[in-house]
Amino acid sequence: MQCPNCGTQINENNSAEYKPISMWGYFGYEILFSIPIIGFVLLIIFSFGGTPNKNLRNFARSYFCFVILLVAVGIIIAVLFGGSLAAMSASQGMY
């Protein structure tokens, strides 16, 4: 198959590799990745090459980075909040 614009040869095997994801596809994958254990496992699989579609792989990688960022922020908030609770309880004589 040739490109209608420039005439170069197009490999038809790459069409599935670069197939775009629809808006509902992104929405569905977000719901799938939000399932507690199964979603995280599928997120890891898709992030590290479990799909031939590069768009889905990149979306899974970006979602994985977002999850890591949320976990890091959650840990920081928990440490700060826990430390402030410990300081308040120690100052009031509670153990």
N, C-alpha and C positions, 0 to 999 in steps of 0.2 A: 504494500500500500504506500502511496506517495502523498506527501503533504500538498494540499491544493494551493497553498500560497507560494512555497519556495521550491517544491518538487523533490525534496530530499526523501529518502526512504525512511518510512516509519515502521518500527518493530511493533507488531500487534501484541506481543507478549507484555509490553510495558503498559498497555492500556489499563490493565487491572492494578498495576503497581501505583499508578498516579490517579486513580479514579477518585474524584472529589466526593466528600461526604456531605450529605444534605444537612439542612438545619435540623430536621427531625432526627437525623442520624447522630449529630452531636448531642442533642437533647437525650436521646436514648442511651448513648454511651455514658453521659454524665449520670443518669439514673443507675445504669449498670455498675459504674465504678463507685457509686455511693452505698451499695449494699455492703454491710460491714466486713465480712471475711471473704466471701466469694468475689466481691468487687475488687478488693485489694489484690487478691491472687490474679484475677484477670488483668488488672492494671499493670502488675509486674510482668505478666506474660506478654501483653501487647507492647509494653515499653521496651522490652529487650528482644523484639523481633518475632513475636508470635503471629504476626500478620504480614502478608506481603505488601499491603497498602501502606505507603509511606505517610500519607496524610493521617491515617488512624494511628500509626506508630508515633508520629510527632505530637498528636493530640494527647495520647496516653502519656508521653514523656512530660508534656507541659502540665498535665493534671497531676502526675506523680510529684513534680517539683512543687506544685501548689500544696499537696498533702504534706510534704516534708516541711514546707514553710509554716503551715498551720500547726503542725506538731511542735515545731521549735518555738513558735510564739506561745502556744499553750503551756509548754514546759516553763518558759520564762515567767509567764503570768502566775503559774502555780507556785513557783519558787518565791517570787516576790510577795504574793498573797500569803503563802504559808509562813514566810519570815515575818511579815507584819503581824499576823495573828499570834505567832509565838512571842513576839516582843510585847504585844498588848497584854497577853495573858500573864507573862512574867512580871510586868509592871503592876498588875492588879493583884498579884499574889495567888493566882490560880495555877494549878499544875495540870 
